[in-house]
Amino acid sequence: MLYSNSWNWEIGTRLVANTGNWKTKFEWVGEPKVSPDGEKIAAVVKIGKSEFSVCVNGEIWLNHFDRIWHAKFGPDGRLAVLVSQKGKWTVAVDGNTWKNRFDYVWNTMFSPNGENIAATIRQDRQYGVVVNGELLGNMFYDTNNLTISPDSKRTAAVVQTVAFRKGDIFKFQEGCYTAAPDGKAWDRNFVNVWGLAFSPNSKNLAAEVRTSLYDYTVAVDGALWQDTFSCVWAPVFSPDNKAVAAPVRVADKWTLAENGKQIWDRKFFQLWGQIYSPDGSKLAAIVAPKFGKWTIAVNEHPWITTFSDLITDVVFSPDGNSVAAAGRDKGLWTIVVDDQSWKDTYDMTWQPVFSPDSRNVAARVEKNGYYTIVINGKTWKHYCEALWNPVFSPNGNKVLIRAIENGKYYRRVLPITKI
């Protein structure tokens, strides 16, 4: 993680806040949120009739609002919430609001480096994107699918550039949507646009598009792949910025295409969620070799282990030699790493996390209404009321655990050998 080198990695347990008494202090308490470094826990609270604020480590923001929702910590530890005052919406960051107000604001997003905050807004029946409170580019009839570039300097969104009435199917089929990097629409419209993705160097933008009711393909900076397909899923760029890969449907089966050409000979009942390894030499994807059987394929070779319900949250190790995912079979979840499932099953699991040295895998899990951490299949013998994803230290030999136990929020740093 971006800031983890500067975090406190001293081994020990520290009580940060007694969150259990918040429900007695306030009329209503929202879902708690925790900063990436574990130093802060926050929740939206109701402090009076139609009056809301935010409680951080037991302290209330000075500013109060008519309504608050969507609290979110950024990578740098700042807390952003959507707030309403006298019918106008904006964003408050660590208690301070943006100067501009809008008819509505939603989908706040922090840039990867935490410096910029983007959001989608509605103003005077038009829609657009704001960054740090300032309108970026043009306004449109609709704006959605907001994304931020890896270098934190750019945004893109799917926009509607042509107005049409409900039921005007002929106008819709002519193409009314496109992508708008930095608030400026591509020159070409499409029937639909989804799945925006910036290149790693942030210079290029790809999207899945529908060119007619029956034809789908990928557009890169507005230019279409040569071939069309009966369906496509969201594209991704290779780490070297030279290739774009997307699942494509051909003859009622799914395979993987790169720069418009099929690169996997093997076809599947379904394929999505593709990711490149960090060096770009491997491509992994969620696949269904048979109907109702889900697994991972790496360079088109499927694992033997399959799941009846689904598989999700695929991730490569930093060295690119391992792949992990969460899978559910007959209602029970587990983690699978390199085609080997952990022996225990859970009511829920979250995306597995590799240590920086790629030697260890950790995951947050839920069982019987409580939460804990599992590393390499070994369960931490603490069961918590609330828990956030584990974070490995930069050297990989410690783990940060952020948890609520018995109504109290603790920040723990433990050696992985103690799990």
N, C-alpha and C positions, 0 to 999 in steps of 0.2 A: 504493500500500500504506500501511497505517495508520501505520507507524513510519518510513517511508523518509525523511521530512524530517530526522530526527535522525541518520541514518546518515552514515558517512564517505564522501563523494563525491569525495575528492581523487584525481585521475588517477594511476594507477600499479599496479604488481603487487607483491603481498606473499605470501611463503611463510608459510602458517599452521601447517602440520603435515606432517611426513614420514610419511605413512600407509603407505608401502611397508614400513617395518620393523615395523609392528604384527603382521604375520603371524609374524614370528620371535620376538616378545616374548610372544605369547599362544598358547594351545593352539588357539583358534578365534576368528575375528573375524566379526561380523555385517555386514550391509549398512550402509555409512556413511550418515549423515544430516547435513545442513548447515542451519545457522540461516538465517532469511530474510535477515539482513544480511550473511551470509557470514563472520562473525567466528569461528564455531565449526564444527568437524566432529566428529562423535561416532559411536561404534559400540559395540554390545554385545560384550563380550569374555569368554572363558572363561579364568579365571586359576588354576584348580585343579580337582581332582576334584569335580564337582557344585557348583562355585562360580563365580558370574558377577558381573561388574560392568560399568561403562560407562567407556569411554575418551573423554575430551573434549580435543581438541588435545594428545594425548599424555599427559594426566594421568588417573589412575584415581580414580573415586569412592571415598571412604573406606568406604562401606557395601557389603557383598557379599551376594549372594542365591543361593537355590537354583536359581532360573530367572528369566530376563528375556526379554521380547519386546515388540514393537510400540513401538520408540523413535520419538518424534515431537517435533519442535520446534514451539513455538507462535509466534504473531505477535510476541510480546514477547521472543523469544529463549530462553525457558525450555524445558528438555528434560524430557519426561515419558515414563516407561516403565512397563510392567506388570511387577510383581515378585512372586515367591513366596518365602515363608519358612515352613518347617515346615508345608507343605500349605495355607497361607492366602495369599490374593492381595490386593494393594493397588496403589497407584500411587506411584511415587517421582518427585519433581520436583526436578531439579538435585541429586539424591542424598539428599533428605529424603523419607521416606515419610509418607503419610497415617496418622493414628493408628488409623483403623478398618481391620479386616481382613474379608475376605469369602471365601466358598467359591470364587468365581471373579469375575474382572473382565475386561471386554473393551470395545473400541470407544471408547477415550479420544478426546475432542474438545475442542479449545480454542474458547472463545468468540471472536467476531471481534475484540474488543479485547485478547484474550490474558489477561484477568484471571481468568476462571473456566475450570475443567476439569471436564467432565462425562464420565461413563462408565456403562455398563450393568453391573449386578452380579447375581450369584446368591447367595442366602443362605437356608439352610434350605428348599430346594426351591421358593423363590419368587424373583421377579425384580423389579428396580426400577432406578431411576436415582439416582446419587449426583453431587453437585456439590461439588468441593473436599473430597471424602471424606465428606460428610454426606448421608444418605438424603433424597431429595426426594419428599414425598408418600407414596403408598401402594405396597405391593408387590402383584404380580400373578402369575398362572400362567405368563405369558411376557411379555417386553419386547423390542422390537426397533425398528429404524428411528429411532434417536435423532437428534434435530436440535436446534440451538440458535438462538435468535432473533437477528435483526440487532443489537438493542441489548445483546446478551450477557447479559441478565438472566433469560431464560426458557428452558426446555427443553420438548420434547414427544417422545413415543414412541408407537408402536403397542403395545397391550397386550391380553392375553387375560384376560378377566374371568370367564369361565365354564369350569369344568373339564369335560373330556370324554375318554373313553377312545379309544384308537386303534380306528378302524373304526366309531365311533359317528357315522355320517354324518347321522343325523336331528338329533342335538344340534348338530352342526357347522352344518347348514343353518339352524338357528334363529338363528344369529349369536352368536359368542363373542368377537369382537374389536371394539375401538374405539380411539380416540385418547385420549391422556392428557397434556394440557398441564399442566406443573408438577406431574406426579404425580397428577393428579385426572382420572379417566375421564369422558368424555362420558356423558350419560345414555342414549344409544342405542347398541346393539350392531349389528355388521354381520357378514356372512359372511367378508369379508376387508377389510383396510385397508392401503393403501400410500401412498407418495409424499407425505409430510407437507411442508407449506410454511408458514412464518410470513409475515405481511404485513410490508412494509418498516418500518412503525411498531411492529411486534412485538405488536400488540394482538389479531390474529386468526390463526386456524389453519385451513388447508384440507388436505383429503386426498382421494385417490381411494378409493372404497369400492365393494364389491360387496354389493348388497342382497338378491340371491338368486343361485342358480347361474348365471343368465343375464342379470342386469341390473346395470349399472354406472352410477355417477354420481359427483358430487363433493359432499362435505360441507364446509361452512364453519361452524366453531364448533358442529358437530354438526347443523346444519340442512342438509337435502338440496336440491340443485337440483330444480326441478320436473320436468324430463324425465330419463328414464333412457336408456341406450345399450347396444349389444351389447358395448362395451368402452370404457374410457377410459385415458389415461396421466396421469402426474403433473401436478398443477396448479401454476400460478405466479400470484403477485399482480402487479398493475400497480404502477408506482412511486408512484402517488398513493393506493394502498391501496383503491381503490374497485372494482376489477374482479379477477376470477379467471379465468384462461384455462387451458383444458385440451384436449388432442386427444381427439376422440370419434369412434367408429365408427358410421357410419350407412349402412345398405344396402350392407354389404360394402366400403365405402370410408371413408377418414379425412378429417376436416376439423377446424377449430378452433372451439371454443365459448367464449363469455365470459359469465359469470354465468348459465350454463345454456342460452344461446341461440346458435345457429350464427352466427358472424360472417364466416366465409369461405364464399363460394359455391362456390369450386373445391374438388374432392375429389381425394384422392390414394390410391395403393395403401398408403402408410404415411405417418405424420406423428408426430413427437415432438420433444423437446428444445427446445420453444418458449421464447423469451426476449423481453422487452420492451426497447426502446431506453431509455436513461437518462431521457428525458423522457416516455416512455410513448406517443409518437406512432406507433411502429412495432412490429410483431410479426414476428419471424423464427422459422423452424422448419426442422428437417430433414424433407425430404419425398422421396417416391418418385413422380414423375409417371407413370413406367412401371415395370413389374415389373423389379427388378434394376438400376434407374437411380436414383442418389441425388444430391440437390442441396439447395440452400437456397431457401426461398421467403420473401420479405419482403412483408408485407401481401398474402399469398396469391399473389404473382407469382413463379414459380420462375425460378431462374437457367438460362441456357443450358448452362453447364458441368455435366456429370454425372460420377459415379463408379460403377464397376461393383460395388465391394465395399461401401463404406460411407462416410459422412461424419459427423464428430463434433466435439466441443469448439467449438461455435459461440460467438462472442463479438462484442458490439457495441463500437465505438470509444467513448471517453468523450463525444464530441460527438454520437454517435448517427447519424452520416452514413455509417459504413462497417461492414461485417460481414466477419469472417474465420472460417475453420474449417479443420480438418484433414481431408483426404480420401484414400482409398485406391482405386486403380484397378489391377486385375490384379496385386495384391500389392505395388504400389509406392505410397508415400505422398508427398504434397506439401501445400502450404498454398494455399488459395484465398481471395482477398480481392476482394470486390465483383465476383464472377463471373469473375475473372481468376486462373488458376493460375500459381504460380511455375514457371519453366521446368525446374528441376532436380527430380529425384525421389529418394526416400530409402527406407531400410529401415524407418524409423519416424519419426514426428513427434509432437510434443506440442502442447498447446493454444497457439495464437498469442497474443502479448501486444502490446497497443497501447501506444504511448507516451502520457503524460498529455495531450499536445497533439494526439493522434490522427493525427499525420503519419507515423508509422513503425510497422511491424509486425515483431516478432522472434519466433523460434521455436527451440526446441532440436530437433535432428535427429540421427538415427543413420544411418551408412552404413559398410558393411564392418566392423562391429564397433567403430567409434569414433564419438565424439560431437563436435558442434560447434554453433555458433550461426549462424543466417541472419537477416539484417535486410533487409527489402524485396527478398528473393530473392537477395541477395548473401551469399556464404558467407565466414565467418571462416576464415582459413587455418591454424587450429590444430585438431588432431584429438586428442581427449582420451579417457582411459580411463573417466572418469566426469564427468558434467556435470549441473547443475541448471538449472531454467528461468531465463532472463535476466530482469533487473529494470531498468526504465528509471529514471533519476533524476527527481526531481520536475519539473525544467524540460525533460526529454525529450531532452537533447542528449548524455547519457552512458548507458552500460549497465554494470550489475554482472554479472560473469561469475564463477561459482563452479565450479571444475573441478579434477580430479585429472589430472596429467600426469606420466608417468614415476615413478609412485608417490608424488608429492607434491601436496598440496592447496594451490592458490593462490586468492587473492582478487584479482580484477582489476577496475579501473574504467577503461573506455576511452571516448573520444569515439566516437559512432556513426559518424563519418566514417572511423574506423580499421578498421571491419569490412569 
